[in-house]
Every structure is written in structure tokens, then in C-alpha cells.
Amino acid sequence: MENQNIQEMEIVYQPPKTQVNISTHYCPGCTHGLAHRLVAEVIDEMDLREKTIGVASVGCSAFIYNYLNVDFVGAPHGRAPAMASGIKRVRPDRFVFTYQGDGDLLSIGAGEIMAAAGRGENITVIFLNNANFGMTGGQMAPTTLPGMKTTSSPHGRDVEQSGYPMRASEMLATQEGASYVVRRSLHDPKNIRMAKKSVRLAFETQARGLGFSMVELLSTCPTNWGLKPPMAAKWIEEKMIPYFPIGDYKVHPAIADVKL
């Protein structure tokens, strides 16, 4: 009887076909998996699965190739934008995106991402900002907030010694070759819906040949933050968003009017 009732229930959601149906290795409450789902949904909606090439970086973000059923290549630490640029130039008919964390993109990869945006490479960057080096033990990253404690800043980030956090979206929006640069968050349903729309618009930017696009996603890291998942989501709202405001930092006119 129970099985019969389940079969008669209306299906309201099914995983995207591009997303591989396997168990996740991510920590409970980590929003990497959520970001994967949004990218997979957009690839399905745009019918791009056979045309997409992803570039996985170093860090927790590296394992995205286990979860999306598209072609992937692995890049050396910080070099995903350079590799994606080369792939796109050789295969301009393919949709090429990188998936990077804050340590990879803004630490060792800062020069690479600035150069790609400056050249107007027609690639899309999905950037997960969780304010620390998640995979290697929660060390201070370029996005670690002032006073935030990490394993390498146990007394909190001292801006006099370590400088201030880098704001990637604001920085990259200054580049002439950038056409779509926005910051979104994954801490609640409203913002997740906004993030999904932005991922779609970033891919639409590439489809129109308008140049560089990036979606920055504020993401939780409950394990390294030492917080339970609900409190980690609250921490984004109360601590990260004031320093990293959600917003559109650069939107090409051809994308501003796209109706989704």
C-alpha cells in the first residue's frame, strides 16, 4: 500500500539529466553540490550537454567532474582560465566554463583571471567564494574576512599584516573584455533562484559571443567555519554579504533585456 501511494504521488522535481546520480563527498551543509545542480539545470535547459567542456580547478571545486555528465579537463592550480581560453579558441563551437574556488581563482590564479577578463575571452566562470581554502584545512584565503579565524589566522585576519579581502566581482567588472559579472549567494531559496538565473545569463553571454562572464556565488563551508549548516547559511547573510554585496557589477546591454 505504501509503495502504491508513492507511485501515485505527483512528481514535482527531478534531478537534471546532466547531473550524475551518485552520493556526494562534500561535507553536510556545503553548497558546492547546490552550485553543481544549478549549472546542470542550465546545461539541460539550453541543450548544451554534448557541446559543453568544463575546466575543473584545484580545491574542493576539482571534483565537479564526478558529478556532471559533460566533458571535463583538469587544470593546474589557478590556471583554469588559461586552459579554458585555449580550449575555446581551438573549439569556438563549444561552451566552455571553469568552476573555481576563492583560493584557486584569487590567490595563485589572480593573474590568470584578470588576464582572461581583460582579453574578453568568450568563456564563463563559476566562482565559489567560501572565504577559506576549504580542501586543505581551512587556511586564510584572499577572501577571508577581517578578524575571521582560520587555521592559519587563529587570532583572526589582521589586515595590517595580511591586507584586506579581495572583491573579485568588483575588480573584474573594471575590465573592458568583461560583459557579465555578478555576485549571488546560495544561503536561502530566494537567492538560489537568483543564482540560477544568473548562471543562465552567463551562459547566454557566451552563446552570444559577448566575451567574458562570471557568476560569483557566496557559499558555505560549515566544517572549516566550525558551524552547523543552518548557522553557516546565517553567517553568509550576517557576515559575508555586508562585505561582499550581492549585485550586478557589469551587464552587457544585450543581456540586460533577456527574458528567462
N, C-alpha and C positions, 0 to 999 in steps of 0.2 A: 504493500500500500504506500509506503514511504517513497519508494522508487517511482511509483506511478505518479505521485503528486509532484515529485521533482521534474519529471518529464513534461508534465502539463504546465509548468511554470513558464512565464514569458521570459525569453532571453533579452536582457536589457544591455548587456555588454559582452563582447568577445574580444580576446587579445588580437592585436593586429597580426596579419599573416607574416609580416616581416620580422616579428619578434619570435625568437626561438623559445619553445615551451620547455624550459629546464629550470631547476632550482637555482636561486641566486646565491652568490657567495658573499654579497655585500652585508654589512652589519645591519641589524634591525634598526629601522628608522632612517637609514641612509637614503637620500633621494636620487642617487645615481640611477637606480632602476626606473624611477619615475621619468627621468630625463630620457632614458632609452625608449620608454614607451611612447613618449611624445614624438621623438624622431621617427620611430617605426610607423606610427599612425600617419604622419605626414608623407612618408615614402609611399605608403599604401594609397593614400588619397590622391597623390599625384601620379600614381602608377609608375614609380621610378625604380622598383626593386632590381630589374635587370639592367638598369643604367647607372646605378649608384656605386661609387667607390668611397669607402670610409678610410680615414687615416687615424689610427689609434696611437695615442701618445704614451708616455711613461707615467706610471702612477696608478691609482685606483681606476682611472679612466681607461687604462690599457685593455681591460677585459671586456670592453664593449663588443669586441669581435666574437665573443662567445654567445652573445645574446641577440644579435641582428643578423638576419639571413641575407646579407649583401657581401660583395667583395670587400676585403679589407687588406690593408698593409700596415705593418708596424713601423713607427718612426723612432729614431734615436731621440733621447731626451731633449725636448724643446724644438725639435726640427720638423714637427708635423706640418707647419705652414709651408716650409720649403719643399717638402715632399709632395704636398697637395698641389703646390704651384706647378711642379714638374709634371705631375700626372695630368692636370687639367690642360696644360699646354700641349702635351702629346695626344691626349684624348679629349678634345674640347666638347665632344658629344656626350660625355659622361658628367653626371652630377657628383661633385667631389666635396666632401666635408671632413673637417677634423673634429675630434672630440677630445678636449683638453681640460686639465685641472689648473688651478691657480699657480701651483709651484712650477709646473711644466711651462705654462704659457707666459707667466710674468717674471719668472726667475731666470732660468737658463735660456728660455725661449723669447725673452722680451725683444731682442733684436730681430728675431725671425718674424714675429707677428707684426711689428711696426713696419718692417720692410714689405711684407705681403700686402698690408693695407695701403702703404704708400704707392706700391706699383699698381694697385687696383686689380689684383689677381681675382679672377671670377670664381672664387671658392666661398664656402660657407664654414664658419667656425661656431661650434657649440662649446661654450666655455663655462665650466662648473667652478664656482667660487665658494669654497667652504672654509676659507681663512686659515688653512694649515696644510702641511704636507701629510695627507691622510695615510698613504700606504706605508710610509717609512717610520711612523711612530708619533705623528702629530707635532712635528717641529714648526717653528715660526716660518711663515711664508711671506711673500711680498704683500699679501692682502690681510695678514694678521692685524687685528685692531689695536690701537694704542691701549696699553695696560692689559691686554689679553694674555693669559698664561698659556704657555705651550711647553713641551718637553725641553725645548732649547731656550725658552724665556720663562723660567719657573717663577720669576717675580713680576712677570708682565712685560709686554713690549715697551721698551724705553725708547721713545722717539729721538732723544738726544744721541743715543748710541746707534740705533738701528734705522732711524729715519721713519717717515710716515708711510702708511699703506698706499699702494699704487691703485689708482682707479682706472681700470682697463678701458671701460666704455668711453669715459670722458677723453682719455688720451687718444684712442684710435679714431674717435669721431673727428679729430682735427685733420686727419689725413685725407687728401683730395681724392684718393682712389677708393675710399670707403663710401658705400652707398646706403647701407642699412646697419646701424649699430644701436642696440637697445639693451637695457637691463631689466630682467624679470626675476621672479622668485618662485620657489616651489614649496612654500610653507603652508599654504591653505588652498582650498578648491578654487576660489576666485582668481588667485594669482596663477595657479596651474593652468586655468583656461586661457589667461592672458599669455602665458608662456607658450602654449600650444599654437596660438595664433601667430606669435612672433617667429616661431620655428618655421611655420608655413611661409610667412612673408620673406624670411631669409632665403628659403629655397626658391621662392618666386623671384627674388632679386637675381639669383644665379640663372634661373631659367630665361630671364630677360636680358642676360648678358650685361648687367649693370655694374659689375665689379664686386669688390669685397663686401661680405656681410658677416656680422657676428651677433649672436644672442648670448649674453651673459646671464647665467642662472645662479642666483643665490641658493646654496644647497647646504643641507645639514650634514654634520659629522658627529653624531651623538657619542660614539666611542671615545674619540680624542677630545671632545669637548667635556666629557665627563657628565653628560646629561642624559636623561631618559628621552625617548623620541618626542613626546608631546612638548617637553620643555625645550628641546632643541629647536623645534619649529617656532616656539615663542621667542627664543633667543634671536632668531633671524629677524623677527618683527621688531623686537625691542632694541637690539644692539647693531645688527648689520645694516638694516635698511636706513637708519639715520645717517650712517657713514657712506653707504653705497645706495643712494636713492634710486628707486625704480623709475624708469622713464625711457623715452625715446631720445637718443642722443644725436642721431642723424638718420633721416629717412628721405630717400630719393623721391622726388615728386611722382615718378612713375609707379612707385609702390604705395604711396600715401593713399591713393584712391582705390586700391584693390579691395574688392568685396569678397569676403570669405563666408 
